[in-house]
Amino acid sequence: MEPTNPPDITGSRIREQRLARGLKQGALAKAVGVSPSYLNLIEHNHRRIGGKLLLELARVLNVEPSVLSEGADAEVSALLDAAARSQVGLGAETDRIDEMGARFPGWTALIAAQEARLQALDAQVEALRDRLSHDPVLAEAMHDVLSSVAAIRSTADILVRETDLDPAWRGRFHRNLHEEAERLSDQATGLLAQFEAPDAEGGSPAETVEAMFDAVGHVFPHIDAQGAGAIEAILDQTPGMENAPTRAMGQARLMEYAGDAALLPMEPFIAAAKEVAFDPVALVARLGVGVAPVLRRMASLQPETGAPPMGLAICDASGAMVHRRRLPGFALPRVVAGCPLWPLYTALSRPGQAEEAEIEMPHGARFSAWAVAEANEGRAFGAAPALKGIMLIMEARQRDRPMPAIAAGPGCETCPRVGCDARRGGYAGP
């Protein structure tokens, strides 16, 4: 797949620099000689900016123009930080990332590029692992292949053992053998095609919707600015949304995003999140709203806001993942349920009660997680509400009172831990 150019988010950087300095939008607009409405369009990335106006904005905000126009340093720093977190035992000096970038820009760019490639490869391996283990299409295809192999073996065995077969019967067996061999060839070709282009448009609806969110960093500025009225245009411009089930799923996820955006507008939400150092518990208390919208909204915060890298897991009542924002070092399965020790599943057993936990993954990295289960309102009298769980994950935070970590994993099917009583099926390992 050809790499795509990242979206121009110069306006978002201008907005963040303005908010960090406590400037009103009207005041900044007056200082640079434009109307507040035009600056609003710029800050929501609806107008491209450059030249004299960019220089003037940089002067008023007291930053280098490249800080507004490029933003590469933040991306590189985030990749280097992720590389350090993935190798916790090596003691990388994460507090000197900026110094390293200034002294060795070439090596810094190389390490960042390698980390980005490793993350992409990890995501591909994870997706293929899930498909091999749980994709019903692949399971059916493999069943057909094994059935044809069994038929060929049985027919060949008869032809070898029964040397005095009637010629008519022998011809019939030869014909069956030929037909099964051709069928096996077609089945094997179809099975191979499932892996030749795993990122093509033939993915499941959930994979296509997740790719739509990943492509924009899980933030949709047009919905933030215009509300739900922008959803249809976004779906029309997204590859794969021609499929009716995929479009319906995408529309449902974007409607949920629009609801969260209306409840928690981005600019004041970012300001509030910064005031509490991106602590979900303190943010819920400050805003006085439900836990689920806050967790989902936090997962849409971008690195340039100062927010730490965050992951998001949304599951249905069965525990199977229906939406993810992946976080390096914390494996989130695509099809099946994750580790039963995650607070996500504790929350499912107690709808409406928020859960918080520290999680230690098998490779030693620690994460903080916050979860809650919410029920969608029934669509008819007597209809049972649909339950789903939401979990936000980030690198383990410093706490005033240390919290013991749960020794968890990515999910029972692939977890290397032994002796775990929570493993599904009761098998606790050797």
C-alpha positions as CSV (number, residue, x, y, z in Angstrom):
1,M,0.0,0.0,0.0
2,E,1.3,3.4,-1.0
3,P,1.9,5.8,2.0
4,T,-0.6,8.6,2.2
5,N,0.3,12.2,3.0
6,P,-0.8,13.2,6.5
7,P,-3.6,15.8,6.7
8,D,-2.5,19.5,7.1
9,I,-3.2,20.3,10.7
10,T,-1.4,23.7,10.8
11,G,-4.6,25.3,12.1
12,S,-4.8,22.8,15.0
13,R,-1.3,23.8,16.0
14,I,-2.2,27.5,15.8
15,R,-5.2,26.9,18.0
16,E,-3.1,24.9,20.6
17,Q,-0.4,27.6,20.7
18,R,-3.2,30.3,21.2
19,L,-4.9,28.3,24.0
20,A,-1.6,27.6,25.7
21,R,-1.0,31.4,25.9
22,G,-4.6,32.2,27.1
23,L,-5.4,34.3,24.0
24,K,-8.9,34.8,22.8
25,Q,-9.6,34.0,19.2
26,G,-10.8,37.5,18.5
27,A,-7.7,39.0,20.1
28,L,-5.3,36.9,18.0
29,A,-7.3,37.7,14.8
30,K,-7.1,41.4,15.5
31,A,-3.4,41.2,16.2
32,V,-2.7,39.6,12.8
33,G,-5.2,41.6,10.9
34,V,-7.9,39.0,9.9
35,S,-11.5,38.5,10.9
36,P,-12.3,36.1,13.8
37,S,-14.5,34.0,11.5
38,Y,-11.6,33.6,9.1
39,L,-9.2,32.6,11.9
40,N,-11.8,30.1,13.1
41,L,-11.8,28.5,9.7
42,I,-8.0,28.3,9.8
43,E,-7.9,26.8,13.3
44,H,-10.3,24.1,12.2
45,N,-8.1,23.3,9.2
46,H,-10.7,24.5,6.7
47,R,-8.3,27.0,5.1
48,R,-4.7,26.5,4.2
49,I,-2.3,29.0,5.5
50,G,1.3,30.1,4.6
51,G,3.4,33.1,3.7
52,K,3.0,36.4,5.4
53,L,0.0,35.4,7.6
54,L,1.8,32.3,8.9
55,L,4.9,34.5,9.8
56,E,2.7,37.1,11.5
57,L,0.9,34.4,13.6
58,A,4.3,32.9,14.6
59,R,5.5,36.4,15.6
60,V,2.4,37.1,17.8
61,L,2.5,33.6,19.3
62,N,6.3,33.9,19.8
63,V,7.1,30.6,18.1
64,E,9.2,29.6,15.1
65,P,7.0,29.3,11.9
66,S,8.1,25.7,11.6
67,V,6.5,24.8,14.9
68,L,3.1,25.8,13.3
69,S,3.7,24.5,9.8
70,E,5.7,21.2,10.3
71,G,5.1,19.7,13.7
72,A,7.5,17.0,12.8
73,D,9.5,17.2,16.1
74,A,6.4,16.2,18.1
75,E,5.8,13.1,15.9
76,V,9.5,12.1,16.0
77,S,9.6,12.5,19.8
78,A,6.4,10.4,20.2
79,L,8.0,7.6,18.1
80,L,11.3,7.7,20.0
81,D,9.3,7.6,23.3
82,A,7.3,4.6,22.0
83,A,10.5,2.8,21.1
84,A,11.8,3.4,24.6
85,R,8.6,2.1,26.2
86,S,8.8,-1.1,24.1
87,Q,12.2,-1.9,25.6
88,V,11.7,-1.0,29.2
89,G,14.9,-2.8,30.4
90,L,17.4,-0.8,28.4
91,G,17.0,2.4,30.4
92,A,16.7,4.8,27.4
93,E,17.0,8.5,28.6
94,T,13.5,9.6,27.5
95,D,14.1,13.0,29.2
96,R,16.9,13.7,26.6
97,I,14.9,13.0,23.4
98,D,15.0,16.7,22.4
99,E,18.7,16.9,22.9
100,M,19.3,13.8,20.8
101,G,17.2,15.2,18.0
102,A,19.2,18.4,18.0
103,R,22.6,16.8,18.1
104,F,21.9,13.8,15.9
105,P,19.0,14.6,13.6
106,G,19.9,11.8,11.1
107,W,20.1,9.0,13.7
108,T,16.9,10.4,15.4
109,A,15.0,10.3,12.1
110,L,16.3,6.7,11.4
111,I,15.2,5.4,14.8
112,A,11.8,7.1,14.5
113,A,11.3,5.6,11.0
114,Q,12.3,2.1,12.3
115,E,9.9,2.4,15.2
116,A,7.1,3.5,12.8
117,R,7.8,0.5,10.6
118,L,7.9,-1.9,13.6
119,Q,4.5,-0.5,14.7
120,A,3.0,-1.1,11.3
121,L,4.5,-4.6,11.1
122,D,3.2,-5.4,14.6
123,A,-0.3,-4.3,13.5
124,Q,-0.1,-6.5,10.4
125,V,1.0,-9.5,12.4
126,E,-1.7,-9.0,15.0
127,A,-4.3,-8.7,12.3
128,L,-3.1,-11.8,10.5
129,R,-3.0,-13.8,13.8
130,D,-6.6,-12.8,14.6
131,R,-7.7,-13.8,11.1
132,L,-5.9,-17.1,11.2
133,S,-7.5,-18.0,14.6
134,H,-11.0,-16.5,14.3
135,D,-11.9,-15.4,10.8
136,P,-15.0,-17.5,9.8
137,V,-14.3,-17.1,6.1
138,L,-10.8,-18.5,6.5
139,A,-12.1,-21.3,8.8
140,E,-14.7,-22.3,6.2
141,A,-12.1,-22.2,3.4
142,M,-9.7,-24.3,5.4
143,H,-12.5,-26.8,6.1
144,D,-13.2,-27.1,2.4
145,V,-9.5,-27.7,1.6
146,L,-9.2,-30.4,4.3
147,S,-12.4,-32.0,3.0
148,S,-11.0,-32.2,-0.5
149,V,-7.7,-33.6,0.8
150,A,-9.5,-36.3,2.7
151,A,-11.6,-37.2,-0.4
152,I,-8.5,-37.4,-2.6
153,R,-6.7,-39.5,-0.1
154,S,-9.6,-41.9,0.3
155,T,-10.0,-42.3,-3.5
156,A,-6.3,-42.8,-4.0
157,D,-6.2,-45.4,-1.2
158,I,-9.0,-47.4,-3.0
159,L,-7.2,-47.3,-6.3
160,V,-3.9,-48.5,-4.7
161,R,-5.5,-51.3,-2.6
162,E,-8.1,-52.6,-5.0
163,T,-6.0,-53.9,-8.0
164,D,-8.9,-55.8,-9.6
165,L,-11.5,-53.0,-9.8
166,D,-14.0,-53.1,-12.6
167,P,-12.8,-50.8,-15.4
168,A,-16.0,-48.7,-15.2
169,W,-15.6,-48.2,-11.4
170,R,-11.9,-47.5,-11.9
171,G,-12.7,-44.8,-14.4
172,R,-15.3,-43.4,-12.1
173,F,-12.7,-43.2,-9.3
174,H,-10.2,-41.6,-11.6
175,R,-12.8,-39.0,-12.6
176,N,-13.6,-38.3,-9.0
177,L,-9.9,-37.9,-8.2
178,H,-9.5,-35.4,-11.1
179,E,-12.5,-33.4,-10.0
180,E,-11.4,-33.2,-6.4
181,A,-7.9,-32.2,-7.4
182,E,-9.3,-29.4,-9.5
183,R,-11.5,-28.3,-6.6
184,L,-8.6,-28.4,-4.3
185,S,-6.5,-26.2,-6.6
186,D,-9.3,-23.6,-6.8
187,Q,-9.7,-23.7,-3.0
188,A,-6.0,-23.3,-2.4
189,T,-5.9,-20.3,-4.9
190,G,-8.8,-18.7,-3.1
191,L,-7.2,-19.3,0.3
192,L,-3.9,-17.7,-0.9
193,A,-5.9,-14.7,-2.2
194,Q,-7.0,-14.0,1.4
195,F,-3.4,-13.2,2.4
196,E,-2.1,-11.5,-0.7
197,A,-3.6,-8.1,0.1
198,P,-4.7,-8.1,3.7
199,D,-5.1,-4.3,3.7
200,A,-7.2,-4.2,0.5
201,E,-10.8,-3.0,0.5
202,G,-12.1,-6.6,1.2
203,G,-11.7,-6.2,4.9
204,S,-14.5,-6.7,7.4
205,P,-16.8,-3.7,8.1
206,A,-15.2,-3.2,11.5
207,E,-11.7,-3.2,10.0
208,T,-12.8,-0.6,7.3
209,V,-14.4,1.6,9.9
210,E,-11.3,1.3,12.2
211,A,-9.1,2.2,9.2
212,M,-11.2,5.4,8.6
213,F,-10.6,6.5,12.2
214,D,-6.9,5.6,12.1
215,A,-6.4,7.6,8.9
216,V,-7.3,10.8,10.7
217,G,-5.9,10.1,14.1
218,H,-9.4,9.4,15.5
219,V,-10.3,13.1,15.2
220,F,-12.8,14.5,12.7
221,P,-12.4,18.4,12.7
222,H,-15.4,18.8,10.3
223,I,-17.7,17.0,12.8
224,D,-16.3,19.1,15.6
225,A,-17.1,22.2,13.7
226,Q,-20.3,21.3,11.9
227,G,-21.8,18.5,13.9
228,A,-23.5,15.4,12.6
229,G,-24.3,17.2,9.3
230,A,-20.7,16.5,8.2
231,I,-21.0,12.7,8.5
232,E,-22.4,11.8,5.1
233,A,-19.6,13.8,3.3
234,I,-17.0,11.9,5.3
235,L,-18.5,8.6,4.5
236,D,-18.8,9.5,0.8
237,Q,-15.0,10.2,0.7
238,T,-13.9,7.1,2.6
239,P,-12.9,4.0,0.6
240,G,-15.0,0.9,1.3
241,M,-18.1,2.7,2.5
242,E,-20.0,1.7,-0.6
243,N,-20.8,-1.5,1.2
244,A,-24.1,-1.1,3.1
245,P,-23.2,-2.9,6.4
246,T,-19.9,-1.1,6.5
247,R,-21.5,2.3,5.9
248,A,-24.1,1.6,8.6
249,M,-21.4,0.8,11.1
250,G,-19.3,3.8,10.1
251,Q,-22.3,6.1,10.4
252,A,-23.1,4.7,13.9
253,R,-19.5,5.3,15.1
254,L,-19.5,8.8,13.6
255,M,-22.8,9.6,15.2
256,E,-21.4,8.6,18.5
257,Y,-18.4,10.8,17.9
258,A,-20.7,13.7,17.0
259,G,-22.7,13.2,20.2
260,D,-19.5,13.3,22.2
261,A,-18.3,16.4,20.3
262,A,-21.6,18.2,21.0
263,L,-21.4,17.3,24.7
264,L,-17.7,18.1,25.0
265,P,-16.5,20.7,22.5
266,M,-12.9,20.2,21.6
267,E,-11.3,23.5,22.6
268,P,-12.7,23.7,26.2
269,F,-12.2,19.9,26.5
270,I,-8.5,20.3,25.7
271,A,-8.1,23.1,28.1
272,A,-9.8,21.2,30.9
273,A,-7.7,18.1,30.1
274,K,-4.5,20.1,30.4
275,E,-5.5,21.6,33.7
276,V,-5.8,18.1,35.2
277,A,-2.7,16.8,33.4
278,F,-4.9,14.4,31.3
279,D,-6.1,12.5,34.3
280,P,-9.5,10.9,33.3
281,V,-10.7,10.6,36.9
282,A,-10.1,14.3,37.6
283,L,-11.5,15.3,34.2
284,V,-14.8,13.5,34.8
285,A,-15.1,15.2,38.2
286,R,-14.3,18.6,36.7
287,L,-16.7,18.4,33.7
288,G,-19.5,16.7,35.6
289,V,-20.5,14.4,32.7
290,G,-20.6,10.6,32.1
291,V,-17.4,8.6,32.1
292,A,-17.8,6.9,28.7
293,P,-17.9,10.2,26.6
294,V,-14.8,11.5,28.5
295,L,-12.9,8.3,27.8
296,R,-13.9,8.3,24.1
297,R,-13.1,12.0,23.7
298,M,-9.7,11.6,25.4
299,A,-8.8,9.0,22.8
300,S,-9.2,11.6,20.0
301,L,-6.7,14.0,21.5
302,Q,-3.7,14.7,19.3
303,P,0.0,14.7,20.3
304,E,0.3,18.4,19.7
305,T,-2.1,19.1,22.5
306,G,0.5,17.6,24.9
307,A,-1.6,14.5,25.6
308,P,0.2,11.3,26.1
309,P,-0.3,8.4,23.6
310,M,-3.6,6.7,24.3
311,G,-5.4,3.5,23.3
312,L,-9.1,2.8,23.2
313,A,-10.9,-0.5,23.3
314,I,-14.7,-0.8,22.8
315,C,-16.3,-4.3,23.1
316,D,-19.8,-5.7,22.9
317,A,-21.6,-7.6,25.6
318,S,-19.8,-10.8,24.6
319,G,-16.5,-9.2,25.1
320,A,-15.4,-9.2,21.5
321,M,-13.7,-6.0,20.2
322,V,-15.8,-3.8,18.0
323,H,-13.5,-0.8,17.8
324,R,-9.9,0.0,18.7
325,R,-7.3,2.7,18.8
326,R,-4.1,0.8,19.1
327,L,-1.4,1.8,21.6
328,P,2.2,0.5,21.1
329,G,3.0,-2.2,23.7
330,F,-0.6,-3.0,24.5
331,A,-2.0,-5.7,22.2
332,L,-5.7,-5.4,21.4
333,P,-7.1,-8.4,19.6
334,R,-9.4,-7.7,16.6
335,V,-12.1,-10.5,16.8
336,V,-12.0,-12.2,20.1
337,A,-12.1,-10.9,23.7
338,G,-9.0,-9.6,25.3
339,C,-7.5,-10.6,28.7
340,P,-10.4,-11.3,31.2
341,L,-8.3,-9.5,33.9
342,W,-8.6,-6.1,32.1
343,P,-10.9,-3.6,33.9
344,L,-12.9,-3.6,30.6
345,Y,-14.5,-6.9,31.5
346,T,-14.8,-6.1,35.2
347,A,-16.9,-3.0,34.1
348,L,-19.1,-5.3,31.9
349,S,-20.2,-7.2,35.0
350,R,-21.1,-3.9,36.8
351,P,-22.7,-1.6,34.2
352,G,-22.4,2.1,35.0
353,Q,-19.6,1.6,37.6
354,A,-16.3,3.0,36.5
355,E,-13.2,0.9,37.0
356,E,-9.5,1.9,37.2
357,A,-6.5,-0.4,37.2
358,E,-2.8,-0.7,36.6
359,I,-1.9,-3.4,34.1
360,E,1.5,-5.1,33.6
361,M,1.9,-6.8,30.2
362,P,4.1,-10.0,29.9
363,H,7.0,-8.0,28.4
364,G,7.1,-5.8,31.5
365,A,5.5,-2.6,30.3
366,R,3.0,-1.0,32.6
367,F,-0.2,0.8,31.6
368,S,-3.0,2.7,33.4
369,A,-6.5,1.8,32.3
370,W,-10.0,3.3,33.0
371,A,-13.2,1.5,31.9
372,V,-16.9,1.7,32.1
373,A,-19.9,-0.2,30.6
374,E,-22.8,1.7,29.2
375,A,-26.2,0.5,27.9
376,N,-27.8,2.0,24.8
377,E,-31.4,2.9,25.4
378,G,-33.8,0.3,24.1
379,R,-35.5,1.2,20.8
380,A,-38.9,-0.2,21.8
381,F,-40.8,-0.9,25.0
382,G,-39.7,-4.2,26.4
383,A,-36.6,-4.3,24.3
384,A,-33.4,-5.1,26.2
385,P,-30.7,-2.4,26.0
386,A,-27.4,-3.3,24.2
387,L,-24.4,-3.2,26.5
388,K,-20.9,-2.2,25.5
389,G,-17.7,-1.6,27.4
390,I,-15.2,1.2,26.9
391,M,-11.6,1.2,28.1
392,L,-9.0,4.0,27.8
393,I,-5.3,3.0,28.1
394,M,-2.1,5.0,28.5
395,E,1.4,4.5,29.8
396,A,1.4,4.0,33.6
397,R,0.9,7.4,35.3
398,Q,2.7,8.6,38.5
399,R,0.3,8.3,41.4
400,D,0.3,9.8,44.9
401,R,-0.8,6.3,46.1
402,P,0.8,3.5,44.1
403,M,-1.7,1.0,42.8
404,P,-0.7,-2.7,42.5
405,A,-0.5,-3.9,38.9
406,I,-2.5,-6.7,37.5
407,A,-0.4,-9.3,35.7
408,A,-2.4,-9.5,32.5
409,G,-1.8,-10.2,28.8
410,P,-3.2,-9.7,25.3
411,G,-5.8,-12.5,25.5
412,C,-5.9,-16.1,26.5
413,E,-5.2,-17.5,23.0
414,T,-1.8,-15.8,22.7
415,C,-0.8,-15.0,26.3
416,P,2.6,-16.4,27.3
417,R,1.8,-16.3,31.1
418,V,1.5,-19.7,32.8
419,G,-0.4,-20.5,36.0
420,C,-3.2,-18.0,35.3
421,D,-6.5,-19.0,36.9
422,A,-8.4,-16.5,34.7
423,R,-7.4,-18.2,31.5
424,R,-10.6,-19.2,29.5
425,G,-11.3,-22.9,29.5
426,G,-9.7,-23.4,32.9
427,Y,-6.3,-24.2,31.5
428,A,-3.7,-22.5,33.7
429,G,-0.6,-23.5,31.7
430,P,2.1,-26.1,32.5
